[in-house]
Amino acid sequence: MLPAMIEPKLTARRFLISGLVQGVGFRYFAQRASARYQIKGYVRNLPDGRVETLAEGPAELVEKFKMDLAAGPSYSRVDGIEEFVVEPTGLFSTFRIER
């Protein structure tokens, strides 16, 4: 009998990214990064000029995703990332761009 696959513990983080992050392809960049790390959740622009991301996945992959967000796409400038620990819901089946 084969051992059961052990699911990595799900973690969730909410990131608020500030700087030159709207109008530079940041949401699409985040969506591509989420696919690379198998992160589920969403990304959206906020009225105050920041970008908000909710990321659910294994802790190590969420951290790698955060590092990509900190770098941003080539035309962006990330001045800061606020990180909030949130309870994972497991309700996301994909990572989507919200409008």
mmCIF file as gemmi writes it, N, C-alpha and C atoms, coordinates in Angstrom:
data_model
loop_
_atom_site.group_PDB
_atom_site.id
_atom_site.type_symbol
_atom_site.label_atom_id
_atom_site.label_alt_id
_atom_site.label_comp_id
_atom_site.label_asym_id
_atom_site.label_entity_id
_atom_site.label_seq_id
_atom_site.pdbx_PDB_ins_code
_atom_site.Cartn_x
_atom_site.Cartn_y
_atom_site.Cartn_z
_atom_site.occupancy
_atom_site.B_iso_or_equiv
_atom_site.pdbx_formal_charge
_atom_site.auth_seq_id
_atom_site.auth_asym_id
_atom_site.pdbx_PDB_model_num
ATOM 1 N N . MET Axp A 1 ? 0.845 -1.183 0 1 0 ? 1 A 1
ATOM 2 C CA . MET Axp A 1 ? 0 0 0 1 0 ? 1 A 1
ATOM 3 C C . MET Axp A 1 ? 0.892 1.248 0 1 0 ? 1 A 1
ATOM 4 N N . LEU Axp A 2 ? 0.57 2.211 -0.834 1 0 ? 2 A 1
ATOM 5 C CA . LEU Axp A 2 ? 1.333 3.448 -0.933 1 0 ? 2 A 1
ATOM 6 C C . LEU Axp A 2 ? 0.958 4.402 0.19 1 0 ? 2 A 1
ATOM 7 N N . PRO Axp A 3 ? 1.939 5.142 0.689 1 0 ? 3 A 1
ATOM 8 C CA . PRO Axp A 3 ? 1.592 6.133 1.728 1 0 ? 3 A 1
ATOM 9 C C . PRO Axp A 3 ? 0.708 7.218 1.143 1 0 ? 3 A 1
ATOM 10 N N . ALA Axp A 4 ? -0.187 7.723 1.952 1 0 ? 4 A 1
ATOM 11 C CA . ALA Axp A 4 ? -1.101 8.786 1.51 1 0 ? 4 A 1
ATOM 12 C C . ALA Axp A 4 ? -0.3 10.054 1.232 1 0 ? 4 A 1
ATOM 13 N N . MET Axp A 5 ? -0.722 10.786 0.199 1 0 ? 5 A 1
ATOM 14 C CA . MET Axp A 5 ? -0.096 12.073 -0.1 1 0 ? 5 A 1
ATOM 15 C C . MET Axp A 5 ? -0.439 13.042 1.038 1 0 ? 5 A 1
ATOM 16 N N . ILE Axp A 6 ? 0.565 13.693 1.545 1 0 ? 6 A 1
ATOM 17 C CA . ILE Axp A 6 ? 0.338 14.648 2.618 1 0 ? 6 A 1
ATOM 18 C C . ILE Axp A 6 ? 0.205 16.034 2 1 0 ? 6 A 1
ATOM 19 N N . GLU Axp A 7 ? -0.926 16.647 2.235 1 0 ? 7 A 1
ATOM 20 C CA . GLU Axp A 7 ? -1.168 18.002 1.73 1 0 ? 7 A 1
ATOM 21 C C . GLU Axp A 7 ? -0.376 18.984 2.582 1 0 ? 7 A 1
ATOM 22 N N . PRO Axp A 8 ? 0.367 19.901 1.941 1 0 ? 8 A 1
ATOM 23 C CA . PRO Axp A 8 ? 1.063 20.909 2.741 1 0 ? 8 A 1
ATOM 24 C C . PRO Axp A 8 ? 0.049 21.811 3.445 1 0 ? 8 A 1
ATOM 25 N N . LYS Axp A 9 ? 0.409 22.272 4.623 1 0 ? 9 A 1
ATOM 26 C CA . LYS Axp A 9 ? -0.491 23.137 5.386 1 0 ? 9 A 1
ATOM 27 C C . LYS Axp A 9 ? -0.724 24.433 4.612 1 0 ? 9 A 1
ATOM 28 N N . LEU Axp A 10 ? -1.978 24.786 4.481 1 0 ? 10 A 1
ATOM 29 C CA . LEU Axp A 10 ? -2.373 25.982 3.746 1 0 ? 10 A 1
ATOM 30 C C . LEU Axp A 10 ? -2.166 27.211 4.629 1 0 ? 10 A 1
ATOM 31 N N . THR Axp A 11 ? -1.578 28.239 4.047 1 0 ? 11 A 1
ATOM 32 C CA . THR Axp A 11 ? -1.409 29.512 4.734 1 0 ? 11 A 1
ATOM 33 C C . THR Axp A 11 ? -1.999 30.603 3.85 1 0 ? 11 A 1
ATOM 34 N N . ALA Axp A 12 ? -2.329 31.727 4.44 1 0 ? 12 A 1
ATOM 35 C CA . ALA Axp A 12 ? -2.915 32.824 3.656 1 0 ? 12 A 1
ATOM 36 C C . ALA Axp A 12 ? -2.323 34.148 4.117 1 0 ? 12 A 1
ATOM 37 N N . ARG Axp A 13 ? -2.085 35.019 3.147 1 0 ? 13 A 1
ATOM 38 C CA . ARG Axp A 13 ? -1.563 36.356 3.421 1 0 ? 13 A 1
ATOM 39 C C . ARG Axp A 13 ? -2.283 37.357 2.536 1 0 ? 13 A 1
ATOM 40 N N . ARG Axp A 14 ? -2.503 38.532 3.095 1 0 ? 14 A 1
ATOM 41 C CA . ARG Axp A 14 ? -3.036 39.663 2.333 1 0 ? 14 A 1
ATOM 42 C C . ARG Axp A 14 ? -1.891 40.65 2.204 1 0 ? 14 A 1
ATOM 43 N N . PHE Axp A 15 ? -1.592 41.037 0.973 1 0 ? 15 A 1
ATOM 44 C CA . PHE Axp A 15 ? -0.509 41.978 0.707 1 0 ? 15 A 1
ATOM 45 C C . PHE Axp A 15 ? -1.086 43.26 0.124 1 0 ? 15 A 1
ATOM 46 N N . LEU Axp A 16 ? -0.62 44.4 0.631 1 0 ? 16 A 1
ATOM 47 C CA . LEU Axp A 16 ? -0.948 45.7 0.061 1 0 ? 16 A 1
ATOM 48 C C . LEU Axp A 16 ? 0.35 46.274 -0.476 1 0 ? 16 A 1
ATOM 49 N N . ILE Axp A 17 ? 0.432 46.409 -1.786 1 0 ? 17 A 1
ATOM 50 C CA . ILE Axp A 17 ? 1.655 46.824 -2.456 1 0 ? 17 A 1
ATOM 51 C C . ILE Axp A 17 ? 1.513 48.292 -2.854 1 0 ? 17 A 1
ATOM 52 N N . SER Axp A 18 ? 2.496 49.101 -2.457 1 0 ? 18 A 1
ATOM 53 C CA . SER Axp A 18 ? 2.457 50.527 -2.778 1 0 ? 18 A 1
ATOM 54 C C . SER Axp A 18 ? 3.632 50.897 -3.673 1 0 ? 18 A 1
ATOM 55 N N . GLY Axp A 19 ? 3.479 52.009 -4.361 1 0 ? 19 A 1
ATOM 56 C CA . GLY Axp A 19 ? 4.495 52.498 -5.293 1 0 ? 19 A 1
ATOM 57 C C . GLY Axp A 19 ? 3.842 52.76 -6.639 1 0 ? 19 A 1
ATOM 58 N N . LEU Axp A 20 ? 4.615 52.631 -7.687 1 0 ? 20 A 1
ATOM 59 C CA . LEU Axp A 20 ? 4.079 52.746 -9.045 1 0 ? 20 A 1
ATOM 60 C C . LEU Axp A 20 ? 3.653 51.346 -9.464 1 0 ? 20 A 1
ATOM 61 N N . VAL Axp A 21 ? 2.413 50.967 -9.082 1 0 ? 21 A 1
ATOM 62 C CA . VAL Axp A 21 ? 1.961 49.591 -9.268 1 0 ? 21 A 1
ATOM 63 C C . VAL Axp A 21 ? 0.64 49.484 -10.04 1 0 ? 21 A 1
ATOM 64 N N . GLN Axp A 22 ? 0.103 50.608 -10.479 1 0 ? 22 A 1
ATOM 65 C CA . GLN Axp A 22 ? -1.097 50.567 -11.313 1 0 ? 22 A 1
ATOM 66 C C . GLN Axp A 22 ? -0.742 51.113 -12.692 1 0 ? 22 A 1
ATOM 67 N N . GLY Axp A 23 ? -1.301 50.471 -13.722 1 0 ? 23 A 1
ATOM 68 C CA . GLY Axp A 23 ? -1.062 50.906 -15.091 1 0 ? 23 A 1
ATOM 69 C C . GLY Axp A 23 ? 0.264 50.421 -15.655 1 0 ? 23 A 1
ATOM 70 N N . VAL Axp A 24 ? 0.885 49.446 -14.972 1 0 ? 24 A 1
ATOM 71 C CA . VAL Axp A 24 ? 2.191 48.937 -15.409 1 0 ? 24 A 1
ATOM 72 C C . VAL Axp A 24 ? 2.185 47.407 -15.564 1 0 ? 24 A 1
ATOM 73 N N . GLY Axp A 25 ? 0.997 46.801 -15.591 1 0 ? 25 A 1
ATOM 74 C CA . GLY Axp A 25 ? 0.897 45.353 -15.764 1 0 ? 25 A 1
ATOM 75 C C . GLY Axp A 25 ? 1.112 44.557 -14.489 1 0 ? 25 A 1
ATOM 76 N N . PHE Axp A 26 ? 0.981 45.22 -13.334 1 0 ? 26 A 1
ATOM 77 C CA . PHE Axp A 26 ? 1.268 44.54 -12.072 1 0 ? 26 A 1
ATOM 78 C C . PHE Axp A 26 ? 0.306 43.387 -11.797 1 0 ? 26 A 1
ATOM 79 N N . ARG Axp A 27 ? -0.974 43.568 -12.066 1 0 ? 27 A 1
ATOM 80 C CA . ARG Axp A 27 ? -1.946 42.496 -11.792 1 0 ? 27 A 1
ATOM 81 C C . ARG Axp A 27 ? -1.67 41.27 -12.653 1 0 ? 27 A 1
ATOM 82 N N . TYR Axp A 28 ? -1.306 41.491 -13.909 1 0 ? 28 A 1
ATOM 83 C CA . TYR Axp A 28 ? -1.002 40.357 -14.8 1 0 ? 28 A 1
ATOM 84 C C . TYR Axp A 28 ? 0.291 39.68 -14.375 1 0 ? 28 A 1
ATOM 85 N N . PHE Axp A 29 ? 1.255 40.475 -13.917 1 0 ? 29 A 1
ATOM 86 C CA . PHE Axp A 29 ? 2.498 39.946 -13.371 1 0 ? 29 A 1
ATOM 87 C C . PHE Axp A 29 ? 2.206 39.051 -12.164 1 0 ? 29 A 1
ATOM 88 N N . ALA Axp A 30 ? 1.331 39.529 -11.273 1 0 ? 30 A 1
ATOM 89 C CA . ALA Axp A 30 ? 0.962 38.757 -10.078 1 0 ? 30 A 1
ATOM 90 C C . ALA Axp A 30 ? 0.26 37.46 -10.468 1 0 ? 30 A 1
ATOM 91 N N . GLN Axp A 31 ? -0.577 37.523 -11.483 1 0 ? 31 A 1
ATOM 92 C CA . GLN Axp A 31 ? -1.277 36.319 -11.931 1 0 ? 31 A 1
ATOM 93 C C . GLN Axp A 31 ? -0.289 35.284 -12.481 1 0 ? 31 A 1
ATOM 94 N N . ARG Axp A 32 ? 0.698 35.734 -13.249 1 0 ? 32 A 1
ATOM 95 C CA . ARG Axp A 32 ? 1.718 34.804 -13.765 1 0 ? 32 A 1
ATOM 96 C C . ARG Axp A 32 ? 2.546 34.216 -12.624 1 0 ? 32 A 1
ATOM 97 N N . ALA Axp A 33 ? 2.903 35.041 -11.649 1 0 ? 33 A 1
ATOM 98 C CA . ALA Axp A 33 ? 3.675 34.549 -10.498 1 0 ? 33 A 1
ATOM 99 C C . ALA Axp A 33 ? 2.851 33.539 -9.699 1 0 ? 33 A 1
ATOM 100 N N . SER Axp A 34 ? 1.561 33.793 -9.572 1 0 ? 34 A 1
ATOM 101 C CA . SER Axp A 34 ? 0.704 32.859 -8.823 1 0 ? 34 A 1
ATOM 102 C C . SER Axp A 34 ? 0.676 31.491 -9.499 1 0 ? 34 A 1
ATOM 103 N N . ALA Axp A 35 ? 0.685 31.471 -10.817 1 0 ? 35 A 1
ATOM 104 C CA . ALA Axp A 35 ? 0.696 30.197 -11.546 1 0 ? 35 A 1
ATOM 105 C C . ALA Axp A 35 ? 2.006 29.458 -11.304 1 0 ? 35 A 1
ATOM 106 N N . ARG Axp A 36 ? 3.108 30.197 -11.258 1 0 ? 36 A 1
ATOM 107 C CA . ARG Axp A 36 ? 4.423 29.596 -11.042 1 0 ? 36 A 1
ATOM 108 C C . ARG Axp A 36 ? 4.482 28.888 -9.683 1 0 ? 36 A 1
ATOM 109 N N . TYR Axp A 37 ? 3.833 29.467 -8.678 1 0 ? 37 A 1
ATOM 110 C CA . TYR Axp A 37 ? 3.893 28.922 -7.318 1 0 ? 37 A 1
ATOM 111 C C . TYR Axp A 37 ? 2.609 28.214 -6.884 1 0 ? 37 A 1
ATOM 112 N N . GLN Axp A 38 ? 1.666 28.073 -7.8 1 0 ? 38 A 1
ATOM 113 C CA . GLN Axp A 38 ? 0.39 27.406 -7.517 1 0 ? 38 A 1
ATOM 114 C C . GLN Axp A 38 ? -0.353 28.085 -6.355 1 0 ? 38 A 1
ATOM 115 N N . ILE Axp A 39 ? -0.347 29.416 -6.401 1 0 ? 39 A 1
ATOM 116 C CA . ILE Axp A 39 ? -1.038 30.22 -5.393 1 0 ? 39 A 1
ATOM 117 C C . ILE Axp A 39 ? -2.463 30.474 -5.867 1 0 ? 39 A 1
ATOM 118 N N . LYS Axp A 40 ? -3.382 30.431 -4.943 1 0 ? 40 A 1
ATOM 119 C CA . LYS Axp A 40 ? -4.787 30.728 -5.251 1 0 ? 40 A 1
ATOM 120 C C . LYS Axp A 40 ? -5.177 32.017 -4.529 1 0 ? 40 A 1
ATOM 121 N N . GLY Axp A 41 ? -6.15 32.734 -5.075 1 0 ? 41 A 1
ATOM 122 C CA . GLY Axp A 41 ? -6.608 33.973 -4.464 1 0 ? 41 A 1
ATOM 123 C C . GLY Axp A 41 ? -6.967 35.003 -5.51 1 0 ? 41 A 1
ATOM 124 N N . TYR Axp A 42 ? -6.58 36.257 -5.269 1 0 ? 42 A 1
ATOM 125 C CA . TYR Axp A 42 ? -6.921 37.317 -6.221 1 0 ? 42 A 1
ATOM 126 C C . TYR Axp A 42 ? -5.94 38.473 -6.112 1 0 ? 42 A 1
ATOM 127 N N . VAL Axp A 43 ? -6.001 39.345 -7.108 1 0 ? 43 A 1
ATOM 128 C CA . VAL Axp A 43 ? -5.271 40.608 -7.107 1 0 ? 43 A 1
ATOM 129 C C . VAL Axp A 43 ? -6.212 41.673 -7.66 1 0 ? 43 A 1
ATOM 130 N N . ARG Axp A 44 ? -6.132 42.885 -7.101 1 0 ? 44 A 1
ATOM 131 C CA . ARG Axp A 44 ? -6.976 43.975 -7.608 1 0 ? 44 A 1
ATOM 132 C C . ARG Axp A 44 ? -6.342 45.321 -7.289 1 0 ? 44 A 1
ATOM 133 N N . ASN Axp A 45 ? -6.687 46.301 -8.115 1 0 ? 45 A 1
ATOM 134 C CA . ASN Axp A 45 ? -6.286 47.679 -7.87 1 0 ? 45 A 1
ATOM 135 C C . ASN Axp A 45 ? -7.191 48.266 -6.795 1 0 ? 45 A 1
ATOM 136 N N . LEU Axp A 46 ? -6.617 49.112 -5.959 1 0 ? 46 A 1
ATOM 137 C CA . LEU Axp A 46 ? -7.392 49.829 -4.955 1 0 ? 46 A 1
ATOM 138 C C . LEU Axp A 46 ? -7.516 51.302 -5.366 1 0 ? 46 A 1
ATOM 139 N N . PRO Axp A 47 ? -8.579 51.964 -4.939 1 0 ? 47 A 1
ATOM 140 C CA . PRO Axp A 47 ? -8.782 53.367 -5.326 1 0 ? 47 A 1
ATOM 141 C C . PRO Axp A 47 ? -7.648 54.299 -4.89 1 0 ? 47 A 1
ATOM 142 N N . ASP Axp A 48 ? -6.889 53.928 -3.858 1 0 ? 48 A 1
ATOM 143 C CA . ASP Axp A 48 ? -5.815 54.792 -3.36 1 0 ? 48 A 1
ATOM 144 C C . ASP Axp A 48 ? -4.485 54.61 -4.104 1 0 ? 48 A 1
ATOM 145 N N . GLY Axp A 49 ? -4.479 53.804 -5.174 1 0 ? 49 A 1
ATOM 146 C CA . GLY Axp A 49 ? -3.275 53.623 -5.972 1 0 ? 49 A 1
ATOM 147 C C . GLY Axp A 49 ? -2.463 52.392 -5.626 1 0 ? 49 A 1
ATOM 148 N N . ARG Axp A 50 ? -2.831 51.706 -4.539 1 0 ? 50 A 1
ATOM 149 C CA . ARG Axp A 50 ? -2.131 50.472 -4.184 1 0 ? 50 A 1
ATOM 150 C C . ARG Axp A 50 ? -2.759 49.287 -4.907 1 0 ? 50 A 1
ATOM 151 N N . VAL Axp A 51 ? -2.084 48.145 -4.816 1 0 ? 51 A 1
ATOM 152 C CA . VAL Axp A 51 ? -2.611 46.881 -5.325 1 0 ? 51 A 1
ATOM 153 C C . VAL Axp A 51 ? -2.763 45.946 -4.132 1 0 ? 51 A 1
ATOM 154 N N . GLU Axp A 52 ? -3.893 45.253 -4.073 1 0 ? 52 A 1
ATOM 155 C CA . GLU Axp A 52 ? -4.159 44.292 -3.003 1 0 ? 52 A 1
ATOM 156 C C . GLU Axp A 52 ? -4.111 42.888 -3.586 1 0 ? 52 A 1
ATOM 157 N N . THR Axp A 53 ? -3.475 41.999 -2.853 1 0 ? 53 A 1
ATOM 158 C CA . THR Axp A 53 ? -3.42 40.59 -3.247 1 0 ? 53 A 1
ATOM 159 C C . THR Axp A 53 ? -3.764 39.734 -2.05 1 0 ? 53 A 1
ATOM 160 N N . LEU Axp A 54 ? -4.596 38.727 -2.267 1 0 ? 54 A 1
ATOM 161 C CA . LEU Axp A 54 ? -4.839 37.697 -1.265 1 0 ? 54 A 1
ATOM 162 C C . LEU Axp A 54 ? -4.255 36.417 -1.836 1 0 ? 54 A 1
ATOM 163 N N . ALA Axp A 55 ? -3.365 35.79 -1.082 1 0 ? 55 A 1
ATOM 164 C CA . ALA Axp A 55 ? -2.658 34.609 -1.565 1 0 ? 55 A 1
ATOM 165 C C . ALA Axp A 55 ? -2.833 33.457 -0.592 1 0 ? 55 A 1
ATOM 166 N N . GLU Axp A 56 ? -3.267 32.303 -1.117 1 0 ? 56 A 1
ATOM 167 C CA . GLU Axp A 56 ? -3.375 31.084 -0.318 1 0 ? 56 A 1
ATOM 168 C C . GLU Axp A 56 ? -2.534 29.995 -0.959 1 0 ? 56 A 1
ATOM 169 N N . GLY Axp A 57 ? -1.793 29.283 -0.128 1 0 ? 57 A 1
ATOM 170 C CA . GLY Axp A 57 ? -0.967 28.183 -0.604 1 0 ? 57 A 1
ATOM 171 C C . GLY Axp A 57 ? -0.038 27.72 0.496 1 0 ? 57 A 1
ATOM 172 N N . PRO Axp A 58 ? 0.862 26.797 0.194 1 0 ? 58 A 1
ATOM 173 C CA . PRO Axp A 58 ? 1.855 26.379 1.177 1 0 ? 58 A 1
ATOM 174 C C . PRO Axp A 58 ? 2.741 27.57 1.572 1 0 ? 58 A 1
ATOM 175 N N . ALA Axp A 59 ? 3.111 27.672 2.841 1 0 ? 59 A 1
ATOM 176 C CA . ALA Axp A 59 ? 3.841 28.827 3.367 1 0 ? 59 A 1
ATOM 177 C C . ALA Axp A 59 ? 5.085 29.154 2.544 1 0 ? 59 A 1
ATOM 178 N N . GLU Axp A 60 ? 5.874 28.161 2.171 1 0 ? 60 A 1
ATOM 179 C CA . GLU Axp A 60 ? 7.106 28.401 1.425 1 0 ? 60 A 1
ATOM 180 C C . GLU Axp A 60 ? 6.82 29.043 0.066 1 0 ? 60 A 1
ATOM 181 N N . LEU Axp A 61 ? 5.739 28.604 -0.579 1 0 ? 61 A 1
ATOM 182 C CA . LEU Axp A 61 ? 5.397 29.143 -1.9 1 0 ? 61 A 1
ATOM 183 C C . LEU Axp A 61 ? 4.783 30.535 -1.799 1 0 ? 61 A 1
ATOM 184 N N . VAL Axp A 62 ? 4.023 30.787 -0.741 1 0 ? 62 A 1
ATOM 185 C CA . VAL Axp A 62 ? 3.475 32.138 -0.528 1 0 ? 62 A 1
ATOM 186 C C . VAL Axp A 62 ? 4.621 33.124 -0.308 1 0 ? 62 A 1
ATOM 187 N N . GLU Axp A 63 ? 5.669 32.693 0.393 1 0 ? 63 A 1
ATOM 188 C CA . GLU Axp A 63 ? 6.828 33.557 0.622 1 0 ? 63 A 1
ATOM 189 C C . GLU Axp A 63 ? 7.556 33.852 -0.694 1 0 ? 63 A 1
ATOM 190 N N . LYS Axp A 64 ? 7.7 32.851 -1.558 1 0 ? 64 A 1
ATOM 191 C CA . LYS Axp A 64 ? 8.333 33.063 -2.861 1 0 ? 64 A 1
ATOM 192 C C . LYS Axp A 64 ? 7.488 34.015 -3.714 1 0 ? 64 A 1
ATOM 193 N N . PHE Axp A 65 ? 6.169 33.841 -3.652 1 0 ? 65 A 1
ATOM 194 C CA . PHE Axp A 65 ? 5.242 34.726 -4.361 1 0 ? 65 A 1
ATOM 195 C C . PHE Axp A 65 ? 5.431 36.167 -3.884 1 0 ? 65 A 1
ATOM 196 N N . LYS Axp A 66 ? 5.551 36.356 -2.567 1 0 ? 66 A 1
ATOM 197 C CA . LYS Axp A 66 ? 5.765 37.691 -1.995 1 0 ? 66 A 1
ATOM 198 C C . LYS Axp A 66 ? 7.06 38.305 -2.539 1 0 ? 66 A 1
ATOM 199 N N . MET Axp A 67 ? 8.104 37.502 -2.66 1 0 ? 67 A 1
ATOM 200 C CA . MET Axp A 67 ? 9.382 38.018 -3.184 1 0 ? 67 A 1
ATOM 201 C C . MET Axp A 67 ? 9.218 38.494 -4.632 1 0 ? 67 A 1
ATOM 202 N N . ASP Axp A 68 ? 8.437 37.769 -5.421 1 0 ? 68 A 1
ATOM 203 C CA . ASP Axp A 68 ? 8.164 38.211 -6.791 1 0 ? 68 A 1
ATOM 204 C C . ASP Axp A 68 ? 7.389 39.519 -6.791 1 0 ? 68 A 1
ATOM 205 N N . LEU Axp A 69 ? 6.399 39.629 -5.891 1 0 ? 69 A 1
ATOM 206 C CA . LEU Axp A 69 ? 5.621 40.866 -5.804 1 0 ? 69 A 1
ATOM 207 C C . LEU Axp A 69 ? 6.522 42.04 -5.443 1 0 ? 69 A 1
ATOM 208 N N . ALA Axp A 70 ? 7.484 41.811 -4.561 1 0 ? 70 A 1
ATOM 209 C CA . ALA Axp A 70 ? 8.398 42.874 -4.135 1 0 ? 70 A 1
ATOM 210 C C . ALA Axp A 70 ? 9.257 43.361 -5.297 1 0 ? 70 A 1
ATOM 211 N N . ALA Axp A 71 ? 9.577 42.459 -6.224 1 0 ? 71 A 1
ATOM 212 C CA . ALA Axp A 71 ? 10.365 42.837 -7.406 1 0 ? 71 A 1
ATOM 213 C C . ALA Axp A 71 ? 9.484 43.556 -8.422 1 0 ? 71 A 1
ATOM 214 N N . GLY Axp A 72 ? 8.264 43.039 -8.635 1 0 ? 72 A 1
ATOM 215 C CA . GLY Axp A 72 ? 7.329 43.645 -9.577 1 0 ? 72 A 1
ATOM 216 C C . GLY Axp A 72 ? 7.773 43.521 -11.024 1 0 ? 72 A 1
ATOM 217 N N . PRO Axp A 73 ? 6.892 43.886 -11.955 1 0 ? 73 A 1
ATOM 218 C CA . PRO Axp A 73 ? 7.254 43.864 -13.374 1 0 ? 73 A 1
ATOM 219 C C . PRO Axp A 73 ? 8.22 45.01 -13.696 1 0 ? 73 A 1
ATOM 220 N N . SER Axp A 74 ? 8.788 44.98 -14.873 1 0 ? 74 A 1
ATOM 221 C CA . SER Axp A 74 ? 9.875 45.903 -15.226 1 0 ? 74 A 1
ATOM 222 C C . SER Axp A 74 ? 9.492 47.388 -15.173 1 0 ? 74 A 1
ATOM 223 N N . TYR Axp A 75 ? 8.257 47.737 -15.466 1 0 ? 75 A 1
ATOM 224 C CA . TYR Axp A 75 ? 7.875 49.155 -15.477 1 0 ? 75 A 1
ATOM 225 C C . TYR Axp A 75 ? 7.305 49.635 -14.151 1 0 ? 75 A 1
ATOM 226 N N . SER Axp A 76 ? 7.286 48.771 -13.164 1 0 ? 76 A 1
ATOM 227 C CA . SER Axp A 76 ? 6.739 49.158 -11.865 1 0 ? 76 A 1
ATOM 228 C C . SER Axp A 76 ? 7.843 49.637 -10.928 1 0 ? 76 A 1
ATOM 229 N N . ARG Axp A 77 ? 7.425 50.198 -9.804 1 0 ? 77 A 1
ATOM 230 C CA . ARG Axp A 77 ? 8.34 50.532 -8.721 1 0 ? 77 A 1
ATOM 231 C C . ARG Axp A 77 ? 7.611 50.211 -7.42 1 0 ? 77 A 1
ATOM 232 N N . VAL Axp A 78 ? 8.075 49.195 -6.722 1 0 ? 78 A 1
ATOM 233 C CA . VAL Axp A 78 ? 7.448 48.797 -5.461 1 0 ? 78 A 1
ATOM 234 C C . VAL Axp A 78 ? 8.153 49.53 -4.328 1 0 ? 78 A 1
ATOM 235 N N . ASP Axp A 79 ? 7.402 50.38 -3.632 1 0 ? 79 A 1
ATOM 236 C CA . ASP Axp A 79 ? 7.958 51.132 -2.505 1 0 ? 79 A 1
ATOM 237 C C . ASP Axp A 79 ? 7.773 50.392 -1.184 1 0 ? 79 A 1
ATOM 238 N N . GLY Axp A 80 ? 6.751 49.548 -1.109 1 0 ? 80 A 1
ATOM 239 C CA . GLY Axp A 80 ? 6.513 48.822 0.137 1 0 ? 80 A 1
ATOM 240 C C . GLY Axp A 80 ? 5.445 47.762 -0.02 1 0 ? 80 A 1
ATOM 241 N N . ILE Axp A 81 ? 5.517 46.777 0.862 1 0 ? 81 A 1
ATOM 242 C CA . ILE Axp A 81 ? 4.489 45.736 0.926 1 0 ? 81 A 1
ATOM 243 C C . ILE Axp A 81 ? 4.08 45.583 2.382 1 0 ? 81 A 1
ATOM 244 N N . GLU Axp A 82 ? 2.801 45.812 2.644 1 0 ? 82 A 1
ATOM 245 C CA . GLU Axp A 82 ? 2.246 45.514 3.956 1 0 ? 82 A 1
ATOM 246 C C . GLU Axp A 82 ? 1.744 44.085 3.902 1 0 ? 82 A 1
ATOM 247 N N . GLU Axp A 83 ? 2.026 43.307 4.928 1 0 ? 83 A 1
ATOM 248 C CA . GLU Axp A 83 ? 1.63 41.901 4.954 1 0 ? 83 A 1
ATOM 249 C C . GLU Axp A 83 ? 0.749 41.64 6.16 1 0 ? 83 A 1
ATOM 250 N N . PHE Axp A 84 ? -0.382 40.99 5.922 1 0 ? 84 A 1
ATOM 251 C CA . PHE Axp A 84 ? -1.323 40.659 6.981 1 0 ? 84 A 1
ATOM 252 C C . PHE Axp A 84 ? -1.567 39.153 6.968 1 0 ? 84 A 1
ATOM 253 N N . VAL Axp A 85 ? -1.462 38.539 8.125 1 0 ? 85 A 1
ATOM 254 C CA . VAL Axp A 85 ? -1.773 37.119 8.253 1 0 ? 85 A 1
ATOM 255 C C . VAL Axp A 85 ? -3.285 36.996 8.329 1 0 ? 85 A 1
ATOM 256 N N . VAL Axp A 86 ? -3.852 36.201 7.435 1 0 ? 86 A 1
ATOM 257 C CA . VAL Axp A 86 ? -5.298 35.959 7.432 1 0 ? 86 A 1
ATOM 258 C C . VAL Axp A 86 ? -5.552 34.461 7.485 1 0 ? 86 A 1
ATOM 259 N N . GLU Axp A 87 ? -6.733 34.112 7.873 1 0 ? 87 A 1
ATOM 260 C CA . GLU Axp A 87 ? -7.111 32.701 7.966 1 0 ? 87 A 1
ATOM 261 C C . GLU Axp A 87 ? -7.374 32.146 6.568 1 0 ? 87 A 1
ATOM 262 N N . PRO Axp A 88 ? -6.714 31.049 6.194 1 0 ? 88 A 1
ATOM 263 C CA . PRO Axp A 88 ? -6.988 30.472 4.875 1 0 ? 88 A 1
ATOM 264 C C . PRO Axp A 88 ? -8.414 29.914 4.822 1 0 ? 88 A 1
ATOM 265 N N . THR Axp A 89 ? -9.067 30.131 3.696 1 0 ? 89 A 1
ATOM 266 C CA . THR Axp A 89 ? -10.443 29.645 3.542 1 0 ? 89 A 1
ATOM 267 C C . THR Axp A 89 ? -10.499 28.353 2.733 1 0 ? 89 A 1
ATOM 268 N N . GLY Axp A 90 ? -9.543 28.18 1.812 1 0 ? 90 A 1
ATOM 269 C CA . GLY Axp A 90 ? -9.586 27.02 0.93 1 0 ? 90 A 1
ATOM 270 C C . GLY Axp A 90 ? -10.679 27.133 -0.117 1 0 ? 90 A 1
ATOM 271 N N . LEU Axp A 91 ? -11.316 28.298 -0.211 1 0 ? 91 A 1
ATOM 272 C CA . LEU Axp A 91 ? -12.446 28.477 -1.13 1 0 ? 91 A 1
ATOM 273 C C . LEU Axp A 91 ? -12.019 28.853 -2.545 1 0 ? 91 A 1
ATOM 274 N N . PHE Axp A 92 ? -10.766 29.286 -2.722 1 0 ? 92 A 1
ATOM 275 C CA . PHE Axp A 92 ? -10.308 29.701 -4.051 1 0 ? 92 A 1
ATOM 276 C C . PHE Axp A 92 ? -9.855 28.49 -4.849 1 0 ? 92 A 1
ATOM 277 N N . SER Axp A 93 ? -10.306 28.398 -6.093 1 0 ? 93 A 1
ATOM 278 C CA . SER Axp A 93 ? -9.868 27.304 -6.964 1 0 ? 93 A 1
ATOM 279 C C . SER Axp A 93 ? -8.831 27.79 -7.97 1 0 ? 93 A 1
ATOM 280 N N . THR Axp A 94 ? -8.705 29.12 -8.103 1 0 ? 94 A 1
ATOM 281 C CA . THR Axp A 94 ? -7.762 29.722 -9.041 1 0 ? 94 A 1
ATOM 282 C C . THR Axp A 94 ? -7.226 31.007 -8.431 1 0 ? 94 A 1
ATOM 283 N N . PHE Axp A 95 ? -6.399 31.7 -9.206 1 0 ? 95 A 1
ATOM 284 C CA . PHE Axp A 95 ? -5.97 33.044 -8.85 1 0 ? 95 A 1
ATOM 285 C C . PHE Axp A 95 ? -6.542 33.953 -9.911 1 0 ? 95 A 1
ATOM 286 N N . ARG Axp A 96 ? -7.313 34.934 -9.51 1 0 ? 96 A 1
ATOM 287 C CA . ARG Axp A 96 ? -8.008 35.764 -10.511 1 0 ? 96 A 1
ATOM 288 C C . ARG Axp A 96 ? -7.668 37.243 -10.339 1 0 ? 96 A 1
ATOM 289 N N . ILE Axp A 97 ? -7.812 37.946 -11.452 1 0 ? 97 A 1
ATOM 290 C CA . ILE Axp A 97 ? -7.687 39.394 -11.44 1 0 ? 97 A 1
ATOM 291 C C . ILE Axp A 97 ? -9.089 39.955 -11.238 1 0 ? 97 A 1
ATOM 292 N N . GLU Axp A 98 ? -9.26 40.722 -10.178 1 0 ? 98 A 1
ATOM 293 C CA . GLU Axp A 98 ? -10.559 41.361 -9.921 1 0 ? 98 A 1
ATOM 294 C C . GLU Axp A 98 ? -10.5 42.786 -10.43 1 0 ? 98 A 1
ATOM 295 N N . ARG Axp A 99 ? -11.598 43.277 -10.916 1 0 ? 99 A 1
ATOM 296 C CA . ARG Axp A 99 ? -11.655 44.625 -11.443 1 0 ? 99 A 1
ATOM 297 C C . ARG Axp A 99 ? -12.355 45.553 -10.476 1 0 ? 99 A 1
